[in-house]
Amino acid sequence: MLRTNLAWTDRQPATPATRLLTIGEAAAELGLEAHVLRFWERKFNQIAPVKRGGGRRYYGPEDIELLRRIQSLLYNDGFTIKGVQRLLDDESSRAVTRLDLRRQPETHLQVETRDADAARRQDIEDTLGDLRQALALLREALQ
């Protein structure tokens, strides 16, 4: 239990999977020095730790995952920094393209819905016109 505002609560501390890590904790988690992470931040714009008071960096789970991937590409797979930059940029571009493709069907669906609504409206207007003609014929017959 944590003590907050002089009262005990049942709130559990953040789990490591959701907890933000300082640059020192992130570096230790990855087996790197903190200056390496600062360098990578300048080279890879995809790394975006939260910066709070005094410029302290806090890395979330997504950041740690990305840092592990960069570390593996550089140290295990033999990529250069430029190569990893290109790879990450290409993946970002493809993700945006996939996102755009996902949005397109919605646009087509909206257009089709509007077309269907217009067709239904036209059918209703045609039926209404037919009913008016029938009403006029009935009125003539009754006179």
Backbone as CSV, one residue per row, in Angstrom:
resi,resn,N_x,N_y,N_z,CA_x,CA_y,CA_z,C_x,C_y,C_z
1,MET,0.831,-1.176,0.000,0.000,0.000,0.000,0.877,1.242,0.000
2,LEU,0.401,2.277,-0.661,1.115,3.537,-0.722,0.495,4.536,0.244
3,ARG,1.317,5.361,0.789,0.808,6.386,1.682,0.777,7.695,0.913
4,THR,-0.433,8.260,0.756,-0.576,9.531,0.059,-1.432,10.448,0.908
5,ASN,-1.016,11.697,1.011,-1.759,12.684,1.800,-2.086,12.161,3.205
6,LEU,-1.120,11.510,3.813,-1.227,10.973,5.161,-2.342,9.944,5.314
7,ALA,-2.796,9.359,4.219,-3.809,8.305,4.278,-3.301,7.102,3.504
8,TRP,-3.606,5.927,4.001,-3.183,4.710,3.316,-4.193,4.387,2.226
9,THR,-3.678,3.978,1.083,-4.569,3.587,-0.003,-4.194,2.198,-0.467
10,ASP,-5.100,1.560,-1.168,-4.839,0.231,-1.713,-4.248,0.294,-3.108
11,ARG,-3.947,1.485,-3.581,-3.422,1.635,-4.931,-2.039,0.987,-5.036
12,GLN,-1.856,0.203,-6.080,-0.585,-0.469,-6.310,0.347,0.441,-7.103
13,PRO,1.653,0.329,-6.912,2.573,1.105,-7.741,2.461,0.667,-9.196
14,ALA,2.869,1.544,-10.091,2.795,1.244,-11.526,3.599,-0.009,-11.828
15,THR,3.074,-0.823,-12.713,3.798,-2.028,-13.097,4.901,-1.652,-14.067
16,PRO,5.938,-2.441,-14.142,7.037,-2.111,-15.047,6.603,-1.961,-16.504
17,ALA,5.558,-2.661,-16.929,5.113,-2.581,-18.325,4.509,-1.221,-18.653
18,THR,3.974,-0.527,-17.652,3.338,0.756,-17.923,4.081,1.919,-17.288
19,ARG,5.092,1.625,-16.519,5.825,2.644,-15.781,6.765,3.412,-16.694
20,LEU,6.888,4.706,-16.450,7.860,5.514,-17.186,9.220,5.356,-16.520
21,LEU,10.253,5.178,-17.323,11.610,4.999,-16.817,12.431,6.253,-17.060
22,THR,13.268,6.609,-16.107,14.199,7.711,-16.320,15.243,7.254,-17.323
23,ILE,16.054,8.183,-17.796,17.072,7.822,-18.776,18.068,6.825,-18.188
24,GLY,18.382,6.975,-16.911,19.298,6.035,-16.259,18.713,4.644,-16.167
25,GLU,17.411,4.569,-15.800,16.747,3.269,-15.707,16.615,2.625,-17.086
26,ALA,16.278,3.430,-18.088,16.147,2.902,-19.451,17.496,2.393,-19.954
27,ALA,18.549,3.162,-19.699,19.891,2.753,-20.129,20.288,1.444,-19.448
28,ALA,20.012,1.334,-18.149,20.338,0.101,-17.430,19.530,-1.075,-17.973
29,GLU,18.263,-0.834,-18.271,17.392,-1.884,-18.823,17.949,-2.427,-20.140
30,LEU,18.527,-1.526,-20.942,19.047,-1.908,-22.259,20.526,-2.287,-22.230
31,GLY,21.178,-2.070,-21.102,22.613,-2.358,-21.017,23.441,-1.339,-21.777
32,LEU,22.984,-0.099,-21.817,23.672,0.972,-22.536,24.000,2.106,-21.573
33,GLU,24.775,3.046,-22.038,25.051,4.256,-21.273,23.993,5.312,-21.634
34,ALA,23.723,6.206,-20.706,22.718,7.238,-20.929,23.063,8.130,-22.114
35,HIS,24.358,8.398,-22.340,24.730,9.276,-23.450,24.384,8.652,-24.800
36,VAL,24.335,7.315,-24.860,23.955,6.638,-26.105,22.483,6.935,-26.413
37,LEU,21.646,6.893,-25.380,20.223,7.186,-25.588,20.031,8.636,-26.021
38,ARG,20.779,9.548,-25.394,20.675,10.963,-25.802,21.109,11.133,-27.253
39,PHE,22.159,10.439,-27.665,22.640,10.502,-29.049,21.573,9.953,-29.999
40,TRP,20.993,8.809,-29.639,19.965,8.215,-30.490,18.744,9.125,-30.606
41,GLU,18.408,9.838,-29.545,17.290,10.784,-29.625,17.518,11.831,-30.707
42,ARG,18.766,12.257,-30.846,19.076,13.256,-31.880,19.045,12.633,-33.271
43,LYS,19.395,11.374,-33.382,19.468,10.717,-34.691,18.138,10.129,-35.161
44,PHE,17.293,9.713,-34.225,16.031,9.058,-34.583,14.877,9.863,-34.013
45,ASN,14.163,10.555,-34.887,13.069,11.403,-34.405,11.879,10.595,-33.895
46,GLN,11.880,9.291,-34.119,10.805,8.442,-33.621,10.909,8.248,-32.110
47,ILE,12.099,8.444,-31.559,12.278,8.329,-30.106,11.825,9.649,-29.499
48,ALA,10.786,9.579,-28.713,10.229,10.814,-28.147,9.882,10.616,-26.677
49,PRO,10.870,10.610,-25.795,10.543,10.460,-24.380,9.800,11.687,-23.865
50,VAL,9.037,11.474,-22.827,8.347,12.582,-22.178,9.400,13.370,-21.416
51,LYS,9.379,14.694,-21.571,10.323,15.514,-20.822,9.544,16.328,-19.807
52,ARG,9.983,16.223,-18.573,9.307,16.947,-17.491,10.276,17.911,-16.845
53,GLY,9.854,18.481,-15.751,10.617,19.496,-15.035,12.117,19.310,-15.078
54,GLY,12.814,20.349,-15.450,14.264,20.310,-15.506,14.802,19.525,-16.690
55,GLY,13.939,19.197,-17.643,14.384,18.473,-18.832,14.619,16.984,-18.605
56,ARG,14.117,16.443,-17.493,14.301,15.006,-17.230,13.499,14.200,-18.229
57,ARG,14.124,13.165,-18.754,13.484,12.315,-19.752,12.840,11.116,-19.066
58,TYR,11.648,10.760,-19.561,10.959,9.572,-19.076,10.539,8.757,-20.288
59,TYR,10.966,7.503,-20.326,10.698,6.619,-21.449,9.544,5.690,-21.111
60,GLY,8.559,5.635,-22.024,7.423,4.732,-21.871,7.733,3.379,-22.490
61,PRO,6.826,2.424,-22.345,7.032,1.080,-22.897,7.282,1.087,-24.409
62,GLU,6.583,1.974,-25.155,6.781,2.031,-26.606,8.188,2.514,-26.938
63,ASP,8.663,3.494,-26.153,10.018,4.002,-26.367,11.048,2.905,-26.112
64,ILE,10.861,2.153,-25.038,11.806,1.081,-24.697,11.809,0.026,-25.797
65,GLU,10.632,-0.308,-26.301,10.529,-1.282,-27.390,11.278,-0.787,-28.636
66,LEU,11.088,0.480,-28.968,11.776,1.061,-30.123,13.293,1.091,-29.894
67,LEU,13.706,1.451,-28.694,15.142,1.471,-28.384,15.749,0.069,-28.495
68,ARG,15.025,-0.938,-28.025,15.514,-2.329,-28.162,15.671,-2.700,-29.634
69,ARG,14.709,-2.288,-30.424,14.768,-2.604,-31.858,15.956,-1.915,-32.516
70,ILE,16.155,-0.636,-32.214,17.288,0.097,-32.769,18.593,-0.553,-32.324
71,GLN,18.663,-0.907,-31.048,19.868,-1.553,-30.521,20.151,-2.858,-31.270
72,SER,19.125,-3.652,-31.494,19.295,-4.920,-32.199,19.736,-4.702,-33.642
73,LEU,19.096,-3.735,-34.310,19.466,-3.464,-35.703,20.918,-2.993,-35.813
74,LEU,21.334,-2.144,-34.878,22.701,-1.612,-34.927,23.730,-2.640,-34.488
75,TYR,23.481,-3.298,-33.370,24.503,-4.152,-32.771,24.458,-5.602,-33.243
76,ASN,23.269,-6.110,-33.559,23.154,-7.518,-33.951,23.071,-7.718,-35.457
77,ASP,22.335,-6.830,-36.134,22.084,-7.016,-37.560,23.060,-6.255,-38.452
78,GLY,23.924,-5.439,-37.859,24.955,-4.760,-38.631,24.505,-3.533,-39.404
79,PHE,23.337,-2.991,-39.085,22.886,-1.776,-39.757,23.723,-0.579,-39.311
80,THR,23.840,0.399,-40.190,24.439,1.671,-39.810,23.318,2.563,-39.264
81,ILE,23.689,3.671,-38.655,22.666,4.604,-38.166,21.820,5.090,-39.329
82,LYS,22.467,5.420,-40.438,21.738,5.872,-41.631,20.773,4.791,-42.121
83,GLY,21.217,3.540,-42.100,20.370,2.425,-42.525,19.153,2.255,-41.637
84,VAL,19.337,2.385,-40.325,18.212,2.275,-39.403,17.263,3.456,-39.593
85,GLN,17.823,4.648,-39.828,16.977,5.820,-40.080,16.092,5.578,-41.297
86,ARG,16.699,5.080,-42.374,15.913,4.808,-43.594,14.833,3.769,-43.327
87,LEU,15.204,2.711,-42.628,14.252,1.649,-42.331,13.068,2.182,-41.524
88,LEU,13.353,2.949,-40.485,12.273,3.495,-39.658,11.437,4.510,-40.437
89,ASP,12.076,5.332,-41.258,11.329,6.293,-42.083,10.427,5.577,-43.076
90,ASP,10.952,4.500,-43.714,10.136,3.725,-44.656,8.937,3.098,-43.949
91,GLU,9.166,2.562,-42.754,8.067,1.958,-42.009,7.029,3.007,-41.633
92,SER,7.485,4.206,-41.264,6.549,5.279,-40.926,5.723,5.651,-42.148
93,SER,6.378,5.736,-43.314,5.664,6.079,-44.554,4.626,5.018,-44.892
94,ARG,5.019,3.752,-44.740,4.075,2.674,-45.029,2.910,2.678,-44.058
95,ALA,3.191,2.997,-42.793,2.119,3.061,-41.797,1.135,4.159,-42.156
96,VAL,1.634,5.302,-42.621,0.759,6.399,-43.021,-0.057,5.980,-44.238
97,THR,0.575,5.296,-45.189,-0.136,4.826,-46.381,-1.226,3.836,-45.992
98,ARG,-0.902,2.901,-45.081,-1.918,1.947,-44.628,-3.066,2.675,-43.944
99,LEU,-2.729,3.681,-43.164,-3.759,4.458,-42.485,-4.642,5.161,-43.507
100,ASP,-4.032,5.732,-44.545,-4.802,6.396,-45.597,-5.703,5.400,-46.312
101,LEU,-5.189,4.183,-46.578,-6.001,3.172,-47.249,-7.169,2.745,-46.376
102,ARG,-6.946,2.719,-45.065,-8.043,2.368,-44.166,-9.110,3.455,-44.164
103,ARG,-8.709,4.687,-44.344,-9.672,5.790,-44.333,-10.462,5.859,-45.636
104,GLN,-9.850,5.476,-46.750,-10.526,5.580,-48.038,-11.846,4.826,-48.093
105,PRO,-11.896,3.558,-47.661,-13.190,2.865,-47.740,-14.284,3.600,-46.984
106,GLU,-13.950,4.222,-45.850,-14.950,4.987,-45.120,-15.486,6.113,-45.989
107,THR,-14.596,6.788,-46.710,-15.013,7.870,-47.589,-15.940,7.330,-48.673
108,HIS,-15.556,6.197,-49.278,-16.404,5.598,-50.300,-17.740,5.173,-49.700
109,LEU,-17.704,4.639,-48.485,-18.917,4.210,-47.831,-19.838,5.402,-47.583
110,GLN,-19.251,6.526,-47.165,-20.055,7.722,-46.933,-20.691,8.195,-48.231
111,VAL,-19.930,8.178,-49.330,-20.469,8.592,-50.624,-21.577,7.646,-51.050
112,GLU,-21.335,6.314,-50.882,-22.356,5.346,-51.245,-23.609,5.536,-50.398
113,THR,-23.429,5.832,-49.122,-24.571,6.060,-48.240,-25.340,7.280,-48.695
114,ARG,-24.606,8.342,-49.032,-25.275,9.548,-49.530,-26.019,9.249,-50.814
115,ASP,-25.407,8.472,-51.724,-26.063,8.104,-52.975,-27.318,7.279,-52.696
116,ALA,-27.216,6.332,-51.748,-28.372,5.502,-51.403,-29.467,6.353,-50.782
117,ASP,-29.104,7.279,-49.924,-30.086,8.180,-49.320,-30.770,9.017,-50.392
118,ALA,-30.000,9.509,-51.346,-30.575,10.311,-52.433,-31.527,9.461,-53.271
119,ALA,-31.162,8.204,-53.537,-32.026,7.314,-54.316,-33.323,7.030,-53.559
120,ARG,-33.210,6.777,-52.232,-34.407,6.546,-51.420,-35.304,7.778,-51.409
121,ARG,-34.681,8.926,-51.272,-35.436,10.177,-51.265,-36.183,10.347,-52.595
122,GLN,-35.509,10.040,-53.701,-36.131,10.158,-55.020,-37.301,9.185,-55.151
123,ASP,-37.124,7.945,-54.635,-38.213,6.967,-54.668,-39.414,7.470,-53.883
124,ILE,-39.164,8.060,-52.732,-40.255,8.583,-51.902,-40.960,9.726,-52.624
125,GLU,-40.183,10.615,-53.249,-40.789,11.729,-53.985,-41.605,11.222,-55.159
126,ASP,-41.111,10.198,-55.862,-41.866,9.612,-56.982,-43.176,9.001,-56.487
127,THR,-43.109,8.266,-55.386,-44.312,7.648,-54.820,-45.306,8.714,-54.386
128,LEU,-44.798,9.766,-53.758,-45.649,10.873,-53.330,-46.332,11.523,-54.535
129,GLY,-45.591,11.689,-55.625,-46.176,12.246,-56.854,-47.276,11.350,-57.404
130,ASP,-47.034,10.026,-57.396,-48.046,9.076,-57.852,-49.297,9.147,-56.978
131,LEU,-49.097,9.257,-55.658,-50.240,9.345,-54.739,-51.038,10.625,-54.966
132,ARG,-50.356,11.728,-55.257,-51.048,12.991,-55.526,-51.892,12.874,-56.798
133,GLN,-51.317,12.213,-57.814,-52.086,12.020,-59.046,-53.319,11.145,-58.781
134,ALA,-53.136,10.086,-57.994,-54.275,9.203,-57.676,-55.332,9.964,-56.888
135,LEU,-54.895,10.817,-55.945,-55.830,11.625,-55.165,-56.601,12.583,-56.077
136,ALA,-55.912,13.176,-57.022,-56.579,14.086,-57.957,-57.611,13.356,-58.784
137,LEU,-57.287,12.135,-59.249,-58.244,11.319,-60.022,-59.465,10.954,-59.169
138,LEU,-59.242,10.581,-57.913,-60.348,10.251,-57.010,-61.263,11.444,-56.770
139,ARG,-60.653,12.604,-56.590,-61.462,13.828,-56.380,-62.326,14.130,-57.602
140,GLU,-61.743,13.952,-58.797,-62.514,14.178,-60.041,-63.652,13.199,-60.138
141,ALA,-63.389,11.943,-59.757,-64.429,10.912,-59.863,-65.570,11.175,-58.894
142,LEU,-65.255,11.737,-57.724,-66.289,11.985,-56.720,-67.124,13.232,-57.036
143,GLN,-66.683,14.074,-57.916,-67.439,15.303,-58.218,-68.437,15.103,-59.274
